[in-house]
């Protein structure tokens, strides 16, 4: 079992930056792929970014086209934490952001493949 707790959301203006954190419980954090997803009001949940569970010096990451070049995902296995650095925020980035863990390390953008989810943190970007 893994428990995930997101933090760092808030209300910002367009062009600002935020860093989301997701703290995980358990001793097997390093063995999970970690994903970030978001859900805007009235819309379906969508993939944002993922970072694979292993990679040596660097970890493989994948991004949705809508955030590529603006968002950066990273992880600190010693702290059991994954981060999402969000720069140049736009009003269309407004959503509840969720982190999720895939214990099978499938490297997938498919939300249904992630077994564990946090409660979400609200990000609101004003124009």
Order of alpha helices (4+ residues) and beta strands (2+ residues): beta-beta-beta-beta-beta-beta-beta-beta-beta-beta-beta
